Amino acid sequence: MIAKAITKNQLLILSEAANNPYPITTLLRNLSRRERISISTLKSSARSLKELGMIAFGNSETARLTSAGKLLIQIVAIR
């Protein structure tokens, strides 16, 4: 049920953040280029994830998964 409420773009961001040593802007720019998704779409998805408590980022900090984000990635990987 949770996995159905999370979009494909949000899952991409979570997966990228799991192995990411970069700030959110760099992460989203890289994803945008690689996946050919508009940066504005990815920014919106990242904001939603932050509001849901799945990812943490800000002021040049490295984007990182919260414990809830890590759990979601594990659940999705099992399916």
C-alpha positions in Angstrom: 0.0 0.0 0.0 2.8 2.5 0.9 4.8 1.6 -2.2 1.7 2.3 -4.4 1.5 5.8 -2.8 5.1 6.6 -3.7 5.7 7.6 -7.3 8.3 6.2 -9.6 10.3 9.4 -9.5 10.2 9.4 -5.7 11.5 5.9 -5.7 14.3 6.9 -8.0 15.3 9.8 -5.7 15.2 7.5 -2.6 17.3 4.9 -4.4 19.8 7.5 -5.5 20.0 9.0 -2.0 20.8 5.6 -0.5 24.2 5.7 -2.2 24.7 9.4 -2.6 27.5 11.6 -1.3 26.1 14.8 -2.8 23.7 17.6 -1.9 20.1 17.3 -3.1 20.7 19.7 -6.0 23.5 17.6 -7.5 21.6 14.4 -6.9 18.5 15.8 -8.7 20.6 17.2 -11.6 22.3 13.9 -12.1 19.0 12.0 -12.1 17.5 14.6 -14.5 20.2 14.1 -17.0 20.4 10.3 -16.7 16.6 9.6 -16.6 15.5 12.5 -18.8 13.1 13.8 -16.2 12.6 17.5 -15.7 14.4 19.0 -12.8 11.2 20.8 -11.6 9.4 17.4 -11.5 12.2 15.9 -9.4 12.3 18.9 -7.1 8.6 18.5 -6.4 9.1 14.8 -5.7 12.0 15.6 -3.4 9.9 18.2 -1.5 7.2 15.6 -1.0 9.6 13.0 0.3 11.0 15.5 2.7 7.5 16.4 4.0 6.8 12.7 4.4 10.0 12.3 6.4 11.6 9.9 4.0 14.6 12.0 3.1 16.6 14.8 4.8 18.5 17.6 3.0 19.2 21.3 3.2 21.8 24.0 2.9 24.5 22.1 1.1 24.0 19.0 3.3 24.3 15.6 1.8 20.9 14.2 0.9 20.3 11.2 3.1 17.5 8.7 3.8 15.8 8.9 7.1 15.0 5.6 8.9 11.5 5.7 7.3 13.1 6.1 3.9 15.5 3.2 4.5 12.6 1.1 5.6 10.6 1.9 2.5 13.6 1.0 0.2 13.9 -2.3 2.0 10.2 -3.0 1.6 10.2 -2.2 -2.1 13.4 -4.3 -2.6 11.6 -7.3 -1.1 8.7 -7.1 -3.5 
